[in-house]
Each structure stands twice: as structure tokens, then as C-alpha cells.
């Protein structure tokens, strides 16, 4: 672990501050900073006054020296790590226009560019690939957190809706049972009331009929009495003999 960490720290010292890759044909400036020969040439080609891209020290002439010691040290480290020649690059990692490594992200155009493309994006904001990756990963982590928070909120709403649905179903069933029970009681009450009214009507009918039967009996008796009286009167009228008529009249009168 310690050896691996030391190797990483050493490798960081071998990184070009311009292209952010292992120094390729490293040259050293008078200020002591090292760069790839092609990188410092490219930077100085775009500057009127040569200067160090790292400490900004200016020079009267374009002057540097090949750092053979550093180049040998880089080769040794590469051999220990089993790395291939840094000149061997995948086509997808190169700028199609300049055939240089894509090491920057133009935030304004949202595109990967090489250092040669920078002048074409004047005034734009740039990020190194690593910083861009970290930024987008942070955005993804933020989006993931927001989505998980939304999912949690919707799951809570789902549970609440399911609970409310269960409550509505339970309340509906309880109300249905209550209605059935109340109507059963009402039916029983109405049936009892019906039977009571019918019995009351029968009782009243019986009383009225009884009274009417009594009245009818008396009427029949009166009719019989009248009929007897009529018969007597007719009998008296049938008598021809005056003396007999008077005797019958007197007899009937007593």
C-alpha cells in the first residue's frame, strides 16, 4: 500500500501542467518548471512574450533545455507500472481536428476540446476532464437524492391513499350493516303496528256489529208486536154482529 501511494505521488510530479498527462519529451525552463516540449511550443506560439504557464515568469527568448534525467525517471516508472508508450492513444481520445488529447470540457458548448481548440472558444468557461466528471457526478448524486426523496414522498402518499381507501371501505360496510339493522327494526315496528291496527279495527267492527244486532232484534220485536196489533184490528173489523164486535173489542181492550 505504501509503495503504491508513493508511486502515485511520484507520478503526480511527472504530470505536465498544460496537457495534464505524463511529460512527453520533458523540457525544463529557467524557472525550474517542466513541460512537454510540444505543449510549451504550442503555448509560446500563441504568445507574443514567452512566459512560464505555471509561475508566469517572462523570458526575453524562447529558451528551455531537455530534461533527460526526468525523461529517464518517467520511463522507469512506466516500466514498473507496465504502461504502454504514452504516444499510443485511442482515436476516440483525440481531437479530430488537431489530433491532440481531449483534456478540457467547454461548458458553454458542452463539448470536449483539446488545448489547440481553446482559442476557438474565446471567452468560454473550461473544466478539466476530471473536474467535469466530478461536477457531473455531483449533479447525478444530487438528482438521485432528489428522485429518492420524491419516491419516498410518493410512497408515503400511496400508503396514505391505501389507508384512506381501507377506511372508506370499512366505514361503508359499517354504515350498510347499520342501515340494514335499522330497517329490520323499522319493519318489525311497522308489522307490529299493522297487526295492532288490524286487531283494533276488528274489535271496533265487532262492537259495532253487536250493537247493530241488538238494534235489529228490537226492531224485529217491534215489527212482531205491530203485526199482532194489525191482526187484532183486522179480526175486529171482520165481526158482523155488533154485539159480538163490542164483546171482542172489550176483550181485546182488557
C-alpha positions, 0 to 999 in steps of 0.5 A: 500500500505504501509503495503504491501511494508513493508511486502515485505521488511520484507520478503526480510530479511527472504530470505536465501542467498544460496537457495534464498527462505524463511529460512527453519529451520533458523540457525544463525552463529557467524557472525550474518548471517542466513541460512537454516540449510540444505543449510549451511550443504550442503555448509560446506560439500563441504568445507574443512574450514567452512566459512560464504557464505555471509561475508566469515568469517572462523570458526575453527568448524562447529558451528551455533545455531537455530534461533527460534525467526526468525523461529517464525517471518517467520511463522507469516508472512506466516500466514498473507500472507496465504502461504502454508508450504514452504516444499510443492513444485511442482515436476516440481520445483525440481531437479530430481536428488537431489530433491532440488529447481531449483534456478540457470540457467547454461548458458553454458548448458542452463539448470536449476540446483539446488545448489547440481548440481553446482559442476557438472558444474565446471567452468560454468557461473550461473544466478539466476532464476530471473536474467535469466528471466530478461536477457531473457526478455531483449533479447525478448524486444530487438528482438521485437524492432528489428522485429518492426523496420524491419516491419516498414522498410518493410512497408515503402518499400511496400508503396514505391513499391505501389507508384512506381507501381501507377506511372508506371501505370499512366505514361503508360496510359499517354504515350498510350493516347499520342501515340494514339493522335499522330497517329490520327494526323499522319493519318489525315496528311497522308489522307490529303496528299493522297487526295492532291496527288490524286487531283494533279495527276488528274489535271496533267492527265487532262492537259495532256489529253487536250493537247493530244486532241488538238494534235489529232484534228490537226492531224485529220485536217491534215489527212482531208486536205491530203485526199482532196489533194489525191482526187484532184490528183486522179480526175486529173489523171482520165481526158482523154482529155488533154485539159480538164486535163490542164483546171482542173489542172489550176483550181485546181492550182488557 
